[in-house]
Amino acid sequence: MPKDWDAFYREAQEGRPPAFVVRAFGPFLPKGPILDLAGGLGRNARYFLQRGHPVVLVERSPEALRRLAGIPGLSLVAMDLEAEDAPKRLPRGPFAGVLMAYYVNRPLLKALPSLLLPGGFLLVEGFSRKEALRRGRPSSPFYWEPEELLTPPPGLFLRAFGEGWMGGYRVYAVYTRP
């Protein structure tokens, strides 16, 4: 993981496809706003914007936020999601969907159900610990444990789950609020 996200985003190119979980389950989200956490350069936000969803993107990198400024339908929130009080400072919603792609924050995950509309979706995707082992990376809290996402955050139901080789050892989960 980059230590300097601003330097990373100065060099990063736009145009990467949205995360798998967004492409596969995004069409099923109810109408309404989307919350994209640690949204980077907005690859997932752009997908939802093109489908008529307003998007609130939360990102800590001023460089990423600068590059996204002025996109119609996109609201930007500068925020460090690692801060202890981050769950209390999240945009309130309610949201038709909340996305946490390639960002792992277990305490934050537990705070997200209350932000969803009834019938809303929480989409999560990231690398599994198996990917770290495959690449010879040290143990880190920034990987999901095998089958960890099978247990939904309180108040949500698991709708879909996958873990395996998707261009790397990835894991995803789709939760819904009844």
N, C-alpha and C positions, 0 to 999 in steps of 0.2 A: 504494500500500500504506500502511496506517496506520502512523504512527510510534509511536503509543501504543496498543498492543493492549488494555490494560486499559480505556481510555476507549472504544475501539471495542466491546468486549464488554459494557460497561455499557449501551450503547445498542442493541446488536444484538438482533434478535428471533429467537426459536427458531421452528422449524417449516419452515425451508427444506428442500426435498427433497434427498436424497442426491445425490452426484455421479453423472454419467451412468455412469461405469465401474463404480460400485458397483451401481447399478440393473441394468445390463446383464449383469455378470459375477459379482456377489455370490452369486446362487443356485447357482453352480457350484463354489464353494469347498468343500473337504472340511470335515468336522466338526472343530471345534477352535477355539482362541483366535485372536483377531484383534489385530494391533498397528496402531493408528491414529496416525500421526505428524503433529504440528502439527494436532491434532484440533479445535481451536476449541471451539465450543459443542456438539459431538458429533452433528452431523446424520448423519454416516456411521456413527458408533458406534451410534447408536440403531437404525439399519437392521439392523445385525448382531445387536444385542441382541434385537430382536424375532424374529429367526430362530434364537435359541438359542445364539449364539456368545458366550462371555465375551469382553470387549474390554479391552485395555490401551490407554489413551489418553495420549499424551505431548503436553504443551502447556507453554509458558513463561509464559502469562498467569495470574497468580493469580486474576484476576476470572473468567476462563473456568472455571478449576478449581473456584472457589467455587460457581459456578452449576451445575456438574455433580456436586458432592459428594452422595453418598447414593444414587445411581442403582444399583439392584441389578444385579450382573453386570459393572459398570464399575469397573476399577481405574485410578486416576489417578497419573501420574508427572509431577512438576514438573521440567522440564528445558529448557535452552536448546539446541536442536538446532544452533545456529550455533557453539557452543563447539568448539574444536579437538579436544577429547577426546570429543565426543558419540558418535561411532561405537563407541567402547570402552565407553561407559556405557549403551548401549541395553539394554532388557529382553532377556533371553537367549532366551526362547521355549523350544521351537520353536513357531512359529505356523502355523496353516492359511492365514492371509492377512496380508499387510502392505499398508497403504494409505498413499500419499503423494499427497493430493489438494490441489491449489492451493498447493503448497509445493515449491520447487525447491531442492534441495541435492545437487549432483552427487557430492561425496565420500561423503555419507551413502548415496546410492543404491547405490554400489558395495559398501557394507558389509552390505546387506540380505539377499543370497542365503543366507548362513549361518544366518539366523534362521528360515528356512522349513522346514516339514516336507516330506519328499518328496511331490510332488503338490500342494504349496502354491502359492498365487498371490501375486504382487506386482502391485498395482493402482496405476497412476500416471495422474494427470490434471492438466492445468493449461492456462494460457494459452500460446499460441505467440507468438513474436516478431512474427508478422503481426498479432496482436491489438494489440500495443503500437503498431505503426506505424499501424494503422487508427485508433486513439484519439489519435494524435499524442504518445504518451509517449516519453520518452527511452530510449535503450538501457539495459538493465539485465540483471543476471545472473538475475533472477527470472522469466524467460520461457524456455520451451524453444525451442531452435532448430528450424527446419523439419527434419523427418525425424530429429531427434536420438534420439528414443525408439525408432527402428527397431533400434538396436543394444542388445541386452540386457546387463544387468550380468553379469559373469563368473559362470558356473555356472548361468545361467538360459536358457530358450528363450522366444522371442517367440511368444505365442499369438494375440494380436490387437493391431491398431494402427489408429488413426484420427486424421485431422487435417482440420479444416475448420470450417465454420460450424455451430455448435451453440449458438445464442444468443450468439455471439461466436466468434472464431477460436480453437478449443480443440484440444488434442491429448491423446490417451490411449494407454496401452500396457498390455497384460496380459502378464506373464511368468509362467512356471511352472518349478518345480524338478523335474527328472526323478526 
